[in-house]
Amino acid sequence: MPPLAELQTVAQEGYAPDDSSMLDQLREWWGFLDCGDGDWIALTGPAEGFRVVDVFHETAGQPGYHKIVSPDLLTFFNALLDRGEVFWLDEDFVGLGWL
C-alpha cells in the first residue's frame, strides 16, 4: 500500500487511455493496493457505490474489465485477513460482477 500522501486515482496512475469512455469514473476510483504485477485494487467512487475492484494495467479504462471483488472496504479487508492471500486472483474466486 502506498503512503496516504501518495495515493492516486486510477486515472492518475496513467494506465487508462486518455480516450477511455470511463475516464471520468476513473478519476474517482482510488488505487490503494499495488499487487506488484500490474494489478491494482481500487475503491470505486459514489456512482458505483464505493465497491472494491481489481484493475489490471492492460485493461484499465475498458468497460467490463474491472472485476468487483468486494461490496465494500470492510468486507474486502476481512476476506484478505481471513485468507491471508490475494483471494481475488484465485481461479475459483467468483466476483460480484464487472464494471
FILOTOR-924326 format. One record per residue: residue in three letters; x negated, y negated, z of N, C-alpha, C in turn. Coordinates in steps of 0.1 Angstrom, whole numbers, plus 2048, in hexadecimal, padded with zeros to 3 digits. Example, Ala and Ser with C-alpha at 12.3 -4.5 7.8 and 13.67 -1.06 7.14 Angstrom:
ALA77C83984E78582D84E77C82184ESER78081684777780B84777F80084F
// end
This chain:
MET7F880C8008008008007F77F4800PRO7FA7EA7F87F27DE7F87F67D5804PRO7ED7CD8097F07C48137FC7BB810LEU8037B781980F7AF81780D7A380EALA80279C8107FF7908087FC7947F9GLU7FA7A17F67F67A57E88027AC7E1LEU80D7AD7E88197B37E181D7AB7D5GLN8207B27CA8257AC7BE8317B37B9THR8387AC7B18447B27AA83F7BB79FVAL8477C479A8447CD7908407C5783ALA8477BA7818447B17758367AB777GLN8327A77838257A178581A7AB784GLU81D7B87868127C278580D7C3776GLY8167BF76D8117BE75F8137CA756TYR81A7D475B81C7E07548277DF74AALA8327D874E83D7D774583A7CD739PRO83F7D172E83D7C87228447BB724ASP83F7B071E8457A371F8537A2719ASP8567AB70F8637AB70886C7B670ESER8697BB71A8727C57208807BF723SER88A7C67218987C272489A7C2733MET8917C873B8927C97498897BF750LEU8837B67498797AD75087F7A575BASP88B7A07598917987648937A0771GLN8977AD76F8997B677A88B7B9781LEU8817BB7788747BF77E86D7B4786ARG8727A778386D79C78B87279C799GLU87C7A579C8827A67A987E7B47B0TRP8777BC7A98737C97AE8657C87B4TRP8647CC7C18577CB7C784F7D87C8GLY8447D97C183C7E57C28347E57CFPHE8377EF7D78317EF7E58287FC7E7LEU8288067DE8208117E181A8167D4ASP80C8157D38058197C78018277CACYS8058307C180283E7C27F48427BDGLY7EE8387B77E083A7B37DE8417A5ASP7E984379E7E984A7917F1842787GLY7F38357897FB82D78080A82E784ASP80D83578F81B83679381C82D79FTRP8278257A082A81C7AB83881F7B0ILE83981C7BD84781D7C384B80E7C5ALA85780B7C285C7FD7C38697FD7C9LEU86C7F27CF8797EF7D58807E67CBTHR88C7EA7C68937E27BC8997D67C3GLY89F7CD7BA8A57C17BF8B37C37C2PRO8BA7B87C68C87B87CA8D27BE7BFALA8CF7BC7B38D87C17A88D87D07A8GLU8CE7D67AD8CD7E57AD8CF7EB7BBGLY8D27E27C58D57E77D28C97EA7DBPHE8BE7E47D88B27E67E08AE7F57E2ARG8AE7FC7D78AB80A7D789C80C7D4VAL8978187D788981B7D58878237C8VAL87E81E7BF87D8247B286E8277AFASP86C8317A785F8357A285C82E795VAL85282679484E81F788841824782PHE84182A77783582F770830824767HIS82382276781E81675F820817750GLU82182374B82382573D832822738THR83B82374284982173E850815746ALA84880E74D84D8027548547F974BGLY8607F574F8687EC7468717F273CGLN87080073B87880773188580C738PRO89180773489D80C73B89E81B73BGLY8A28207468A482F74789883774CTYR88D83074E88083775287C835760HIS88482E76888082C77688983477FLYS88383F78588B84878D88E84279AILE89A84379E89E83F7AC89B84A7B5VAL8918487BE88D8527C78938527D5SER8998467D88A08457E58AA8397E5PRO8B483A7ED8BE8307ED8BA8237F4ASP8AF8257FD8AB81980589D81C80ALEU89781281088981481688981D822LEU89281C82A892825836892834832THR89B83782989C84582588F84981EPHE88A84081687D84380F872846819PHE87083E82286584082C86784C835ASN87484F83887785B840873867838ALA87786782B873873823864874821LEU85E86981F84F86981D84886F82ALEU84C86A83584786F84284A87D845ASP85688184285B88F84485389983BARG85189582F84A89F82583B89D825GLY83689182982888F82982188F81CGLU82988C81182388C80482C8847FBVAL8288827EE82F87A7E483B8837DFPHE8458847E785088E7E485788B7D6TRP85787F7D285E87B7C58578807B9LEU84B8857BA84388B7AF84489A7AFASP84B8A07B984D8AF7B98568B37ADGLU8538BE7A785B8C379B8698C579FASP86C8C97AB87A8CC7AF8818C07B5PHE87B8B47B58818A87BA88C8A37B0VAL8988A17B58A289B7AD8A588D7B2GLY8A38847AA8A58767AE8B48737AFLEU8B78667B18C48617B28C985A7A5GLY8C285C79B8C685678E8BA84E788TRP8BD84777E8B283F7778B6831774LEU8AD8287758AF81A7718A7816765
// end
